[in-house]
Amino acid sequence: MSRQRLLTISTLAAAAAFAAGAAEAGQCPAGQSAVDARQAGAKAHSKVTDKVIGSIDLAHEAPALKSHKFRLRRLVVQPGGEVAWHSHADRPAIIYIVSGTILEYSSTCRVPIVHRAGDVATETHVTSHWWKNRSSKPAVLLSADILHDTSDPHTM
């Protein structure tokens, strides 16, 4: 097993173990969930860096998903920065907030969801959203996702 692949698997396992203890952190507040609660927000990425730090071509792994990659990315959203509105219709993801605070504007929540260091956000087929850093410090996130459109390696 390559060092990069082992690092990716180890990082994801650690994030999943940590997430088990933080299930309530960074969630839509009780009574605020709704279908289509929010329409499209930010239209372009702003003050965001997105670096793929590891990926696996799933065509060669069980369950052999052609044209899919399992990847881990590091995103840094600077103060005032935004991740544009996007959907997870065919790209499930788990986000771990490494440091900072960031707001998520989700189609499934009437109010912004506050994510702080140590929080985990799950992004499923029903998730459409955008993110904004309204703090004075950068927000650093790790994103593990299954990418279907491998021609666009940086879909947020």
One Martini backbone bead per residue (centre of mass of N, CA, C, O) as a GRO file, in nm:
protein
  156
    1MET     BB    1   0.098   0.036   0.023
    2SER     BB    2   0.088   0.351  -0.007
    3ARG     BB    3   0.157   0.629   0.169
    4GLN     BB    4  -0.076   0.807   0.065
    5ARG     BB    5  -0.302   0.601   0.113
    6LEU     BB    6  -0.253   0.559   0.414
    7LEU     BB    7  -0.297   0.854   0.494
    8THR     BB    8  -0.585   0.878   0.392
    9ILE     BB    9  -0.710   0.652   0.561
   10SER     BB   10  -0.618   0.759   0.839
   11THR     BB   11  -0.759   1.034   0.826
   12LEU     BB   12  -1.048   0.926   0.788
   13ALA     BB   13  -1.060   0.756   1.045
   14ALA     BB   14  -1.014   0.988   1.242
   15ALA     BB   15  -1.256   1.158   1.155
   16ALA     BB   16  -1.471   0.942   1.218
   17ALA     BB   17  -1.408   0.907   1.518
   18PHE     BB   18  -1.460   1.202   1.594
   19ALA     BB   19  -1.755   1.226   1.485
   20ALA     BB   20  -1.894   1.038   1.691
   21GLY     BB   21  -1.858   1.277   1.923
   22ALA     BB   22  -1.997   1.520   1.708
   23ALA     BB   23  -2.303   1.493   1.609
   24GLU     BB   24  -2.429   1.789   1.708
   25ALA     BB   25  -2.230   1.945   1.570
   26GLY     BB   26  -2.313   2.151   1.309
   27GLN     BB   27  -2.626   2.164   1.309
   28CYS     BB   28  -2.940   2.187   1.258
   29PRO     BB   29  -3.164   2.326   1.426
   30ALA     BB   30  -3.425   2.273   1.591
   31GLY     BB   31  -3.697   2.335   1.368
   32GLN     BB   32  -3.518   2.418   1.081
   33SER     BB   33  -3.599   2.203   0.901
   34ALA     BB   34  -3.613   2.178   0.531
   35VAL     BB   35  -3.739   2.190   0.223
   36ASP     BB   36  -3.621   2.431   0.044
   37ALA     BB   37  -3.514   2.670   0.251
   38ARG     BB   38  -3.294   2.741   0.025
   39GLN     BB   39  -3.144   2.924  -0.204
   40ALA     BB   40  -2.928   3.040  -0.389
   41GLY     BB   41  -2.613   3.182  -0.358
   42ALA     BB   42  -2.324   3.195  -0.411
   43LYS     BB   43  -2.164   3.213  -0.747
   44ALA     BB   44  -1.861   3.235  -0.630
   45HIS     BB   45  -1.553   3.186  -0.560
   46SER     BB   46  -1.387   3.320  -0.254
   47LYS     BB   47  -1.108   3.297  -0.086
   48VAL     BB   48  -1.015   2.998  -0.203
   49THR     BB   49  -0.851   2.697  -0.126
   50ASP     BB   50  -0.782   2.389  -0.327
   51LYS     BB   51  -0.641   2.073  -0.215
   52VAL     BB   52  -0.526   1.782  -0.324
   53ILE     BB   53  -0.399   1.510  -0.097
   54GLY     BB   54  -0.584   1.267  -0.212
   55SER     BB   55  -0.635   0.965  -0.424
   56ILE     BB   56  -0.877   0.722  -0.564
   57ASP     BB   57  -0.933   0.492  -0.806
   58LEU     BB   58  -1.242   0.313  -0.818
   59ALA     BB   59  -1.203   0.117  -1.067
   60HIS     BB   60  -0.970  -0.055  -0.878
   61GLU     BB   61  -1.198  -0.091  -0.661
   62ALA     BB   62  -1.396  -0.165  -0.418
   63PRO     BB   63  -1.682  -0.147  -0.626
   64ALA     BB   64  -1.603  -0.050  -0.905
   65LEU     BB   65  -1.604   0.280  -0.995
   66LYS     BB   66  -1.644   0.426  -1.264
   67SER     BB   67  -1.548   0.754  -1.275
   68HIS     BB   68  -1.422   0.744  -0.974
   69LYS     BB   69  -1.330   0.931  -0.674
   70PHE     BB   70  -1.139   0.919  -0.384
   71ARG     BB   71  -1.105   1.212  -0.175
   72LEU     BB   72  -0.870   1.456  -0.037
   73ARG     BB   73  -0.916   1.784   0.102
   74ARG     BB   74  -0.791   2.125   0.130
   75LEU     BB   75  -0.954   2.401   0.278
   76VAL     BB   76  -0.926   2.763   0.247
   77VAL     BB   77  -1.109   3.020   0.419
   78GLN     BB   78  -1.115   3.332   0.412
   79PRO     BB   79  -1.196   3.617   0.513
   80GLY     BB   80  -1.498   3.656   0.329
   81GLY     BB   81  -1.524   3.387   0.214
   82GLU     BB   82  -1.648   3.166  -0.062
   83VAL     BB   83  -1.860   2.894  -0.133
   84ALA     BB   84  -2.032   2.805  -0.377
   85TRP     BB   85  -2.304   2.699  -0.499
   86HIS     BB   86  -2.394   2.347  -0.444
   87SER     BB   87  -2.411   2.001  -0.519
   88HIS     BB   88  -2.468   1.640  -0.394
   89ALA     BB   89  -2.619   1.438  -0.587
   90ASP     BB   90  -2.315   1.278  -0.683
   91ARG     BB   91  -2.139   1.387  -0.399
   92PRO     BB   92  -2.039   1.268  -0.135
   93ALA     BB   93  -1.961   1.413   0.200
   94ILE     BB   94  -1.697   1.496   0.439
   95ILE     BB   95  -1.655   1.748   0.690
   96TYR     BB   96  -1.366   1.887   0.853
   97ILE     BB   97  -1.300   2.112   1.110
   98VAL     BB   98  -0.993   2.226   1.199
   99SER     BB   99  -1.032   2.552   1.172
  100GLY     BB  100  -1.239   2.770   1.284
  101THR     BB  101  -1.519   2.953   1.131
  102ILE     BB  102  -1.832   2.852   0.963
  103LEU     BB  103  -2.090   2.902   0.725
  104GLU     BB  104  -2.394   2.731   0.640
  105TYR     BB  105  -2.609   2.732   0.341
  106SER     BB  106  -2.888   2.533   0.341
  107SER     BB  107  -3.157   2.369   0.184
  108THR     BB  108  -3.227   2.221   0.490
  109CYS     BB  109  -3.206   2.524   0.627
  110ARG     BB  110  -3.327   2.829   0.759
  111VAL     BB  111  -3.044   2.852   0.890
  112PRO     BB  112  -2.743   2.900   0.971
  113ILE     BB  113  -2.459   2.693   1.002
  114VAL     BB  114  -2.240   2.635   1.261
  115HIS     BB  115  -1.884   2.589   1.222
  116ARG     BB  116  -1.635   2.431   1.414
  117ALA     BB  117  -1.382   2.318   1.547
  118GLY     BB  118  -1.451   1.960   1.519
  119ASP     BB  119  -1.654   1.953   1.314
  120VAL     BB  120  -1.916   1.777   1.123
  121ALA     BB  121  -2.011   1.741   0.777
  122THR     BB  122  -2.280   1.622   0.588
  123GLU     BB  123  -2.303   1.525   0.230
  124THR     BB  124  -2.580   1.471   0.034
  125HIS     BB  125  -2.816   1.433  -0.216
  126VAL     BB  126  -2.985   1.678  -0.054
  127THR     BB  127  -2.739   1.873  -0.091
  128SER     BB  128  -2.747   2.230  -0.090
  129HIS     BB  129  -2.481   2.487  -0.095
  130TRP     BB  130  -2.310   2.738   0.109
  131TRP     BB  131  -2.014   2.927   0.212
  132LYS     BB  132  -1.902   3.138   0.502
  133ASN     BB  133  -1.651   3.367   0.620
  134ARG     BB  134  -1.719   3.587   0.908
  135SER     BB  135  -1.444   3.597   1.012
  136SER     BB  136  -1.091   3.685   1.105
  137LYS     BB  137  -1.029   3.382   1.023
  138PRO     BB  138  -0.932   3.112   0.897
  139ALA     BB  139  -1.075   2.826   0.736
  140VAL     BB  140  -1.022   2.476   0.794
  141LEU     BB  141  -1.072   2.199   0.563
  142LEU     BB  142  -1.180   1.862   0.533
  143SER     BB  143  -1.243   1.672   0.227
  144ALA     BB  144  -1.446   1.384   0.176
  145ASP     BB  145  -1.498   1.229  -0.149
  146ILE     BB  146  -1.713   1.131  -0.427
  147LEU     BB  147  -1.613   1.151  -0.755
  148HIS     BB  148  -1.751   1.156  -1.081
  149ASP     BB  149  -1.631   1.415  -1.222
  150THR     BB  150  -1.303   1.386  -1.324
  151SER     BB  151  -1.278   1.664  -1.497
  152ASP     BB  152  -1.348   1.804  -1.197
  153PRO     BB  153  -1.129   1.826  -0.927
  154HIS     BB  154  -1.276   2.116  -0.783
  155THR     BB  155  -1.537   2.051  -0.666
  156MET     BB  156  -1.708   2.184  -0.389
   0.00000   0.00000   0.00000
